[in-house]
């Protein structure tokens, strides 16, 4: 039995690393996580470690465009 012909469109797949690093706020602002949270934090002060938990708005239109291309289905 012959296979069914596929339509010309393709599935958009989300880049998983991008979706884990970025979030969209309710107003549509793209927020990013800070780096340096995983290891080698023993000598870091408590205040600095607490600052790692905050998310920062993304600066730059081209970076926002790239994230939107990599994760088109990112939820608000």
Biopython code that builds the backbone (N, CA, C, O; Angstrom):
import numpy as np
from Bio.PDB.StructureBuilder import StructureBuilder

atoms = [
    (1, "UNK", "N", (0.841, -1.179, 0.000)),
    (1, "UNK", "CA", (0.000, 0.000, 0.000)),
    (1, "UNK", "C", (0.891, 1.251, 0.000)),
    (1, "UNK", "O", (1.790, 1.367, 0.833)),
    (2, "UNK", "N", (0.651, 2.172, -0.916)),
    (2, "UNK", "CA", (1.515, 3.365, -0.973)),
    (2, "UNK", "C", (1.264, 4.293, 0.208)),
    (2, "UNK", "O", (0.174, 4.348, 0.777)),
    (3, "UNK", "N", (2.332, 5.022, 0.549)),
    (3, "UNK", "CA", (2.216, 5.965, 1.665)),
    (3, "UNK", "C", (1.403, 7.181, 1.276)),
    (3, "UNK", "O", (1.292, 7.543, 0.104)),
    (4, "UNK", "N", (0.840, 7.796, 2.297)),
    (4, "UNK", "CA", (0.050, 8.993, 2.069)),
    (4, "UNK", "C", (0.988, 10.158, 1.733)),
    (4, "UNK", "O", (2.034, 10.309, 2.364)),
    (5, "UNK", "N", (0.631, 10.962, 0.767)),
    (5, "UNK", "CA", (1.457, 12.105, 0.395)),
    (5, "UNK", "C", (1.363, 13.172, 1.483)),
    (5, "UNK", "O", (0.276, 13.481, 1.973)),
    (6, "UNK", "N", (2.511, 13.729, 1.853)),
    (6, "UNK", "CA", (2.529, 14.792, 2.858)),
    (6, "UNK", "C", (2.226, 16.124, 2.198)),
    (6, "UNK", "O", (2.519, 16.341, 1.022)),
    (7, "UNK", "N", (1.635, 17.008, 2.983)),
    (7, "UNK", "CA", (1.394, 18.343, 2.447)),
    (7, "UNK", "C", (2.716, 19.115, 2.450)),
    (7, "UNK", "O", (3.700, 18.653, 3.027)),
    (8, "UNK", "N", (2.743, 20.258, 1.827)),
    (8, "UNK", "CA", (3.977, 21.027, 1.679)),
    (8, "UNK", "C", (4.456, 21.677, 2.967)),
    (8, "UNK", "O", (5.583, 22.169, 3.018)),
    (9, "UNK", "N", (3.633, 21.694, 4.003)),
    (9, "UNK", "CA", (4.029, 22.360, 5.245)),
    (9, "UNK", "C", (4.810, 21.408, 6.142)),
    (9, "UNK", "O", (4.703, 20.188, 6.024)),
    (10, "UNK", "N", (5.585, 21.984, 7.027)),
    (10, "UNK", "CA", (6.374, 21.182, 7.950)),
    (10, "UNK", "C", (6.053, 21.587, 9.372)),
    (10, "UNK", "O", (5.523, 22.671, 9.616)),
    (11, "UNK", "N", (6.376, 20.711, 10.307)),
    (11, "UNK", "CA", (6.098, 20.978, 11.713)),
    (11, "UNK", "C", (7.132, 21.925, 12.277)),
    (11, "UNK", "O", (8.327, 21.775, 12.020)),
    (12, "UNK", "N", (6.678, 22.905, 13.049)),
    (12, "UNK", "CA", (7.595, 23.787, 13.766)),
    (12, "UNK", "C", (7.968, 23.114, 15.075)),
    (12, "UNK", "O", (7.100, 22.748, 15.868)),
    (13, "UNK", "N", (9.260, 22.955, 15.293)),
    (13, "UNK", "CA", (9.711, 22.319, 16.520)),
    (13, "UNK", "C", (10.387, 23.344, 17.400)),
    (13, "UNK", "O", (11.171, 24.163, 16.921)),
    (14, "UNK", "N", (10.088, 23.303, 18.685)),
    (14, "UNK", "CA", (10.642, 24.241, 19.648)),
    (14, "UNK", "C", (12.054, 23.820, 20.020)),
    (14, "UNK", "O", (12.315, 22.644, 20.276)),
    (15, "UNK", "N", (12.970, 24.796, 20.047)),
    (15, "UNK", "CA", (14.323, 24.550, 20.545)),
    (15, "UNK", "C", (14.240, 24.516, 22.070)),
    (15, "UNK", "O", (14.005, 25.543, 22.707)),
    (16, "UNK", "N", (14.435, 23.321, 22.653)),
    (16, "UNK", "CA", (14.133, 23.112, 24.064)),
    (16, "UNK", "C", (15.034, 23.925, 24.983)),
    (16, "UNK", "O", (14.574, 24.401, 26.021)),
    (17, "UNK", "N", (16.296, 24.095, 24.633)),
    (17, "UNK", "CA", (17.198, 24.884, 25.482)),
    (17, "UNK", "C", (16.738, 26.335, 25.551)),
    (17, "UNK", "O", (16.837, 26.975, 26.598)),
    (18, "UNK", "N", (16.233, 26.853, 24.428)),
    (18, "UNK", "CA", (15.735, 28.225, 24.405)),
    (18, "UNK", "C", (14.492, 28.365, 25.264)),
    (18, "UNK", "O", (14.345, 29.346, 25.993)),
    (19, "UNK", "N", (13.595, 27.390, 25.185)),
    (19, "UNK", "CA", (12.354, 27.495, 25.952)),
    (19, "UNK", "C", (12.606, 27.379, 27.452)),
    (19, "UNK", "O", (11.811, 27.872, 28.252)),
    (20, "UNK", "N", (13.714, 26.728, 27.843)),
    (20, "UNK", "CA", (14.024, 26.618, 29.263)),
    (20, "UNK", "C", (14.727, 27.860, 29.802)),
    (20, "UNK", "O", (14.655, 28.141, 30.998)),
    (21, "UNK", "N", (15.402, 28.603, 28.935)),
    (21, "UNK", "CA", (16.162, 29.764, 29.386)),
    (21, "UNK", "C", (15.367, 31.065, 29.361)),
    (21, "UNK", "O", (15.719, 32.007, 30.071)),
    (22, "UNK", "N", (14.315, 31.140, 28.571)),
    (22, "UNK", "CA", (13.568, 32.383, 28.392)),
    (22, "UNK", "C", (12.114, 32.200, 28.785)),
    (22, "UNK", "O", (11.576, 31.095, 28.706)),
    (23, "UNK", "N", (11.472, 33.298, 29.212)),
    (23, "UNK", "CA", (10.045, 33.312, 29.542)),
    (23, "UNK", "C", (9.439, 34.587, 28.958)),
    (23, "UNK", "O", (10.111, 35.609, 28.822)),
    (24, "UNK", "N", (8.168, 34.502, 28.621)),
    (24, "UNK", "CA", (7.431, 35.680, 28.193)),
    (24, "UNK", "C", (6.515, 36.119, 29.322)),
    (24, "UNK", "O", (5.814, 35.294, 29.907)),
    (25, "UNK", "N", (6.513, 37.408, 29.632)),
    (25, "UNK", "CA", (5.603, 37.916, 30.651)),
    (25, "UNK", "C", (4.221, 38.088, 30.031)),
    (25, "UNK", "O", (4.044, 37.919, 28.825)),
    (26, "UNK", "N", (3.263, 38.421, 30.857)),
    (26, "UNK", "CA", (1.907, 38.625, 30.372)),
    (26, "UNK", "C", (1.800, 39.779, 29.406)),
    (26, "UNK", "O", (0.959, 39.762, 28.507)),
    (27, "UNK", "N", (2.654, 40.797, 29.581)),
    (27, "UNK", "CA", (2.638, 41.948, 28.675)),
    (27, "UNK", "C", (3.482, 41.719, 27.433)),
    (27, "UNK", "O", (3.545, 42.585, 26.561)),
    (28, "UNK", "N", (4.139, 40.548, 27.339)),
    (28, "UNK", "CA", (4.891, 40.226, 26.127)),
    (28, "UNK", "C", (6.362, 40.555, 26.187)),
    (28, "UNK", "O", (7.037, 40.506, 25.159)),
    (29, "UNK", "N", (6.895, 40.895, 27.370)),
    (29, "UNK", "CA", (8.324, 41.199, 27.500)),
    (29, "UNK", "C", (9.077, 39.882, 27.653)),
    (29, "UNK", "O", (8.681, 39.017, 28.433)),
    (30, "UNK", "N", (10.163, 39.739, 26.903)),
    (30, "UNK", "CA", (10.976, 38.533, 26.965)),
    (30, "UNK", "C", (11.963, 38.656, 28.114)),
    (30, "UNK", "O", (12.726, 39.619, 28.186)),
    (31, "UNK", "N", (11.946, 37.672, 29.018)),
    (31, "UNK", "CA", (12.829, 37.682, 30.181)),
    (31, "UNK", "C", (13.816, 36.531, 30.049)),
    (31, "UNK", "O", (13.485, 35.480, 29.501)),
    (32, "UNK", "N", (15.031, 36.734, 30.553)),
    (32, "UNK", "CA", (16.050, 35.699, 30.497)),
    (32, "UNK", "C", (16.549, 35.382, 31.895)),
    (32, "UNK", "O", (16.446, 36.203, 32.807)),
    (33, "UNK", "N", (17.098, 34.171, 32.055)),
    (33, "UNK", "CA", (17.720, 33.792, 33.319)),
    (33, "UNK", "C", (19.176, 34.224, 33.301)),
    (33, "UNK", "O", (19.746, 34.474, 32.239)),
    (34, "UNK", "N", (19.770, 34.308, 34.473)),
    (34, "UNK", "CA", (21.169, 34.674, 34.579)),
    (34, "UNK", "C", (22.033, 33.427, 34.555)),
    (34, "UNK", "O", (21.609, 32.358, 34.993)),
    (35, "UNK", "N", (23.234, 33.567, 34.047)),
    (35, "UNK", "CA", (24.166, 32.453, 34.017)),
    (35, "UNK", "C", (24.917, 32.340, 35.330)),
    (35, "UNK", "O", (24.868, 33.251, 36.156)),
    (36, "UNK", "N", (25.606, 31.234, 35.528)),
    (36, "UNK", "CA", (26.430, 31.052, 36.715)),
    (36, "UNK", "C", (25.672, 30.537, 37.913)),
    (36, "UNK", "O", (26.112, 30.733, 39.046)),
    (37, "UNK", "N", (24.526, 29.873, 37.695)),
    (37, "UNK", "CA", (23.718, 29.414, 38.820)),
    (37, "UNK", "C", (23.992, 27.964, 39.203)),
    (37, "UNK", "O", (23.556, 27.520, 40.265)),
    (38, "UNK", "N", (24.703, 27.219, 38.364)),
    (38, "UNK", "CA", (24.726, 25.778, 38.560)),
    (38, "UNK", "C", (25.820, 25.291, 39.506)),
    (38, "UNK", "O", (25.531, 24.526, 40.426)),
    (39, "UNK", "N", (27.072, 25.715, 39.304)),
    (39, "UNK", "CA", (28.145, 25.180, 40.148)),
    (39, "UNK", "C", (29.218, 26.248, 40.345)),
    (39, "UNK", "O", (29.141, 27.333, 39.770)),
    (40, "UNK", "N", (30.221, 25.925, 41.168)),
    (40, "UNK", "CA", (31.307, 26.850, 41.545)),
    (40, "UNK", "C", (30.758, 28.079, 42.255)),
    (40, "UNK", "O", (31.189, 29.199, 41.981)),
    (41, "UNK", "N", (29.812, 27.877, 43.166)),
    (41, "UNK", "CA", (29.210, 29.011, 43.875)),
    (41, "UNK", "C", (29.568, 28.996, 45.352)),
    (41, "UNK", "O", (28.971, 29.740, 46.129)),
    (42, "UNK", "N", (30.514, 28.181, 45.760)),
    (42, "UNK", "CA", (30.799, 28.020, 47.184)),
    (42, "UNK", "C", (31.350, 29.298, 47.812)),
    (42, "UNK", "O", (30.985, 29.652, 48.933)),
    (43, "UNK", "N", (32.216, 29.977, 47.098)),
    (43, "UNK", "CA", (32.831, 31.184, 47.640)),
    (43, "UNK", "C", (32.041, 32.461, 47.323)),
    (43, "UNK", "O", (32.456, 33.559, 47.695)),
    (44, "UNK", "N", (30.923, 32.314, 46.649)),
    (44, "UNK", "CA", (30.092, 33.463, 46.299)),
    (44, "UNK", "C", (29.261, 33.884, 47.514)),
    (44, "UNK", "O", (28.771, 33.044, 48.269)),
    (45, "UNK", "N", (29.115, 35.195, 47.685)),
    (45, "UNK", "CA", (28.360, 35.687, 48.831)),
    (45, "UNK", "C", (26.878, 35.346, 48.689)),
    (45, "UNK", "O", (26.390, 35.112, 47.584)),
    (46, "UNK", "N", (26.172, 35.321, 49.814)),
    (46, "UNK", "CA", (24.753, 34.975, 49.808)),
    (46, "UNK", "C", (23.941, 35.997, 49.018)),
    (46, "UNK", "O", (22.972, 35.654, 48.341)),
    (47, "UNK", "N", (24.355, 37.253, 49.119)),
    (47, "UNK", "CA", (23.642, 38.304, 48.401)),
    (47, "UNK", "C", (23.760, 38.095, 46.886)),
    (47, "UNK", "O", (22.776, 38.224, 46.158)),
    (48, "UNK", "N", (24.959, 37.776, 46.427)),
    (48, "UNK", "CA", (25.166, 37.537, 45.000)),
    (48, "UNK", "C", (24.388, 36.314, 44.533)),
    (48, "UNK", "O", (23.806, 36.324, 43.449)),
    (49, "UNK", "N", (24.375, 35.264, 45.345)),
    (49, "UNK", "CA", (23.631, 34.065, 44.976)),
    (49, "UNK", "C", (22.136, 34.338, 44.915)),
    (49, "UNK", "O", (21.430, 33.771, 44.081)),
    (50, "UNK", "N", (21.657, 35.201, 45.794)),
    (50, "UNK", "CA", (20.237, 35.553, 45.773)),
    (50, "UNK", "C", (19.884, 36.331, 44.505)),
    (50, "UNK", "O", (18.767, 36.229, 43.999)),
    (51, "UNK", "N", (20.845, 37.111, 43.995)),
    (51, "UNK", "CA", (20.594, 37.890, 42.781)),
    (51, "UNK", "C", (20.497, 37.006, 41.538)),
    (51, "UNK", "O", (19.920, 37.413, 40.529)),
    (52, "UNK", "N", (21.064, 35.789, 41.610)),
    (52, "UNK", "CA", (20.993, 34.877, 40.473)),
    (52, "UNK", "C", (19.572, 34.417, 40.191)),
    (52, "UNK", "O", (19.273, 34.024, 39.063)),
    (53, "UNK", "N", (18.682, 34.454, 41.189)),
    (53, "UNK", "CA", (17.328, 33.929, 40.993)),
    (53, "UNK", "C", (16.462, 34.869, 40.161)),
    (53, "UNK", "O", (15.457, 34.442, 39.593)),
    (54, "UNK", "N", (16.842, 36.148, 40.083)),
    (54, "UNK", "CA", (16.029, 37.108, 39.346)),
    (54, "UNK", "C", (16.128, 36.869, 37.848)),
    (54, "UNK", "O", (17.144, 36.388, 37.346)),
    (55, "UNK", "N", (15.063, 37.212, 37.147)),
    (55, "UNK", "CA", (15.083, 37.182, 35.693)),
    (55, "UNK", "C", (15.197, 38.615, 35.199)),
    (55, "UNK", "O", (14.658, 39.538, 35.810)),
    (56, "UNK", "N", (15.901, 38.792, 34.090)),
    (56, "UNK", "CA", (16.231, 40.111, 33.566)),
    (56, "UNK", "C", (15.577, 40.269, 32.192)),
    (56, "UNK", "O", (15.575, 39.320, 31.409)),
    (57, "UNK", "N", (15.023, 41.439, 31.882)),
    (57, "UNK", "CA", (14.469, 41.620, 30.531)),
    (57, "UNK", "C", (15.569, 41.584, 29.475)),
    (57, "UNK", "O", (16.686, 42.046, 29.710)),
    (58, "UNK", "N", (15.242, 41.036, 28.323)),
    (58, "UNK", "CA", (16.214, 40.919, 27.236)),
    (58, "UNK", "C", (16.343, 42.257, 26.535)),
    (58, "UNK", "O", (15.341, 42.871, 26.169)),
    (59, "UNK", "N", (17.574, 42.711, 26.346)),
    (59, "UNK", "CA", (17.857, 43.950, 25.628)),
    (59, "UNK", "C", (18.240, 43.599, 24.200)),
    (59, "UNK", "O", (19.054, 42.699, 23.991)),
    (60, "UNK", "N", (17.690, 44.268, 23.237)),
    (60, "UNK", "CA", (18.067, 44.046, 21.848)),
    (60, "UNK", "C", (16.986, 43.368, 21.043)),
    (60, "UNK", "O", (16.493, 42.303, 21.415)),
    (61, "UNK", "N", (16.617, 43.995, 19.928)),
    (61, "UNK", "CA", (15.533, 43.487, 19.092)),
    (61, "UNK", "C", (15.924, 42.211, 18.362)),
    (61, "UNK", "O", (15.096, 41.317, 18.184)),
    (62, "UNK", "N", (17.195, 42.120, 17.933)),
    (62, "UNK", "CA", (17.617, 40.958, 17.149)),
    (62, "UNK", "C", (17.631, 39.684, 17.991)),
    (62, "UNK", "O", (17.325, 38.603, 17.487)),
    (63, "UNK", "N", (17.986, 39.809, 19.271)),
    (63, "UNK", "CA", (17.970, 38.641, 20.148)),
    (63, "UNK", "C", (16.530, 38.174, 20.357)),
    (63, "UNK", "O", (16.258, 36.974, 20.380)),
    (64, "UNK", "N", (15.617, 39.120, 20.507)),
    (64, "UNK", "CA", (14.199, 38.783, 20.666)),
    (64, "UNK", "C", (13.692, 38.068, 19.414)),
    (64, "UNK", "O", (12.951, 37.090, 19.515)),
    (65, "UNK", "N", (14.088, 38.550, 18.239)),
    (65, "UNK", "CA", (13.684, 37.904, 16.994)),
    (65, "UNK", "C", (14.222, 36.478, 16.915)),
    (65, "UNK", "O", (13.517, 35.565, 16.483)),
    (66, "UNK", "N", (15.484, 36.288, 17.338)),
    (66, "UNK", "CA", (16.086, 34.952, 17.277)),
    (66, "UNK", "C", (15.373, 33.989, 18.215)),
    (66, "UNK", "O", (15.128, 32.835, 17.863)),
    (67, "UNK", "N", (15.038, 34.475, 19.426)),
    (67, "UNK", "CA", (14.340, 33.609, 20.385)),
    (67, "UNK", "C", (12.954, 33.260, 19.868)),
    (67, "UNK", "O", (12.498, 32.129, 20.034)),
    (68, "UNK", "N", (12.280, 34.215, 19.244)),
    (68, "UNK", "CA", (10.955, 33.943, 18.688)),
    (68, "UNK", "C", (11.021, 32.923, 17.558)),
    (68, "UNK", "O", (10.088, 32.145, 17.360)),
    (69, "UNK", "N", (12.134, 32.931, 16.813)),
    (69, "UNK", "CA", (12.290, 31.950, 15.732)),
    (69, "UNK", "C", (12.598, 30.557, 16.299)),
    (69, "UNK", "O", (12.116, 29.550, 15.780)),
    (70, "UNK", "N", (13.404, 30.510, 17.367)),
    (70, "UNK", "CA", (13.775, 29.218, 17.933)),
    (70, "UNK", "C", (12.627, 28.592, 18.742)),
    (70, "UNK", "O", (12.481, 27.370, 18.773)),
    (71, "UNK", "N", (11.829, 29.422, 19.383)),
    (71, "UNK", "CA", (10.719, 28.914, 20.189)),
    (71, "UNK", "C", (9.429, 29.631, 19.778)),
    (71, "UNK", "O", (8.949, 30.512, 20.492)),
    (72, "UNK", "N", (8.871, 29.249, 18.625)),
    (72, "UNK", "CA", (7.692, 29.982, 18.129)),
    (72, "UNK", "C", (6.443, 29.756, 18.951)),
    (72, "UNK", "O", (5.534, 30.586, 18.931)),
    (73, "UNK", "N", (6.378, 28.633, 19.686)),
    (73, "UNK", "CA", (5.176, 28.326, 20.446)),
    (73, "UNK", "C", (5.322, 28.656, 21.920)),
    (73, "UNK", "O", (4.594, 28.115, 22.753)),
    (74, "UNK", "N", (6.267, 29.550, 22.254)),
    (74, "UNK", "CA", (6.489, 29.895, 23.655)),
    (74, "UNK", "C", (5.233, 30.551, 24.216)),
    (74, "UNK", "O", (4.683, 31.482, 23.627)),
    (75, "UNK", "N", (4.798, 30.052, 25.356)),
    (75, "UNK", "CA", (3.545, 30.537, 25.934)),
    (75, "UNK", "C", (3.779, 31.772, 26.766)),
    (75, "UNK", "O", (4.842, 31.955, 27.361)),
    (76, "UNK", "N", (2.766, 32.620, 26.798)),
    (76, "UNK", "CA", (2.838, 33.819, 27.618)),
    (76, "UNK", "C", (2.549, 33.471, 29.054)),
    (76, "UNK", "O", (2.560, 34.350, 29.916)),
]
sb = StructureBuilder()
sb.init_structure("model")
sb.init_model(0)
sb.init_chain("A")
sb.init_seg("    ")
for serial, (resi, resn, name, xyz) in enumerate(atoms, 1):
    if name == "N":
        sb.init_residue(resn, " ", resi, " ")
    sb.init_atom(name, np.array(xyz, "f"), 0.0, 1.0, " ", f" {name:<3s}", serial, name[0])
structure = sb.get_structure()
